[in-house]
Amino acid sequence: MTAQVRPRPAWEAVDLGFMMLQRRYRQVIAAWIVITLPVFLIINSLLNQHPFWAAFVFWWLLPVYDRAPMHILSRALFGEIVTVRSLLKEWRNVLLPHSLKLLTIYRLDIARSYNLPVWQLEKLSGQERAKRARVLKKSQGANAVGLGFICLGVELVIFFSLYGLIMMFLPNYYQTKLMSVLFHHGQAWWAGPLANSFWYLTLMLVEPFYVAGGFSLYINRRTQLEGWDIEINFRQLAQRVGVLSRQAVLLICCMLTLQLAGMFCTPTAQAATKVGQAAVTKTATNNAVARQAITEILRGKAFHHREKVGGWRLRHKHKTENNQQAWSGLSWLGDSLAVFGQVMLWVLVAVVLMALVYFFIQWVPLAKTQSKQHTPRTNPGSLFGLDITPESLPDDVGSTALRLWREGKLIEALSLLYRGALTTLVHRDGINLRGSATEGDCIRIVNSSPDKVADSASSYFQALTRQWQYAAYAHRHPDDRLMNELCISWGKHFGVDK
């Protein structure tokens, strides 16, 4: 086995599954793309008018997709490398068994990755599968459910992150089209497939980790129930015992060979043995003589001299003197630290007082001057090159714009309507539009001021701004019906009598 099998805490087992997936990540992702991408394209082609239902159908088929990572990881645990080609050759045996039940009765099982090995690897069904699932869930079922909720949360975070990242780089027009897919049917043909592609990438990133974590929990539970670690240790012990037994037999054979060789040794060797024994006897004699000499020396007077000394002395004399010296040294150190701390404290007080005096002299006159001055808000005279002063507008903006439109002066008509609306918002309604504001900023500021601008006027201003942008930047002019409606409705929302 390629992983160390032993009983682990549940979340440590999940982490082991993630590490197993990292080692086989390329094979798993390649198999996922080969199996799911054609299905994704077919579903979105058939349901191109209903992007939400296309995403839902693709999500509903997840139990079938999860079988591919499960197949690769289960073989990798035992050292077998599964390629995409070999997986496609046996796709029926991997993807199809029990798929109907997994897509209907057991589809909403949040611990699907924990129970999937019982279907796919043990190939149980009926009562046997139900009993097996109950036994497995007794210990780590709650952790499997927690893993499912965590992965679901991560999927939502990644999906909305991708969605927000794309929205940051899109113009306002395309943002509206893409945002409409999340809440209602969008009119742009590309918005639905683009949102579904975000969902596809999210599932491709998270779902293999969900499968790997559930599979590792399953292996950990089987290790606890069936003692896989004990069986592996016994096998390793048997291998070591086999090696040691062979070494013992070899050692015994060597000893027997040496013993037989000693029985037929030469006379020269025997003579050498006798000489060695004589040398040992002589060494022992010399040692006895040395011991006798040492005993006679120890009996001499130099080793038996005794002397008794008595008298009176203070028991704690040296200790008291040492304590006095120590206390005198500590007292001097304490006095020095006290003087230093007192000096630093007065220095700090002096610095604080000087700082207060300095700020009082510098800021109090300025604060008084600013409090006496009143700077009224100045309205901008122009926005993005358009004059928005009341003196630059005719008495009846709507009628004048309609006349310019009929004379063929298209840009002048839209410019007059737009300038008139901006002028009314700034000078009559008191909307604070800065000179650096863009068209999009103007729309957001107006929409965020419902107390000053009515909802109908905000909607009209937004529609007028869009038509102005189309005409000024894209050279796309509105038709006669829309232009007539804009000119006639202008006085209703931005007229002087409002």
Secondary structure, DSSP 8 states (H G I E B T S, - for coil): --S------HHHHHHHHHHHHHHTHHHHHHHHHHHHHHHHHHHHHHTTT-HHHHHHHHHHTHHHHTHHHHHHHHHHHTT----HHHHHHTHHHHHSTTHHHHHTTTTT-TTHHHHHHHHHTS---HHHHHHHHHHHHHHHHHHHHHHHHHHHHHHHHHHHHHHHHHHHTS-HHHHHHHHHHHHS--SSTTHHHHHHHHHHHHHHHHHHHHHHHHHHHHHHHHHHHH-HHHHHHHHHHHHHHHHHHHHHHHHHHHHHHHHHHHHT--HHHHHHHHHHHHHHHHHHHHHHHHHHHHHHHHTSGGGS----------TTHHHHHHHHHHHHHHHHHHHHHHHHHHHHHHHHHHHHHHHHHHHHHHHHHHHHHHHH--------SEETTEE--GGGS-S-HHHHHHHHHHTT-HHHHHHHHHHHHHHIIIIIS-----TT--HHHHHHHHHT-TTTS-HHHHHHHHHHHHHHHHHHHS-----HHHHHHHHHHHHHHH-TT-
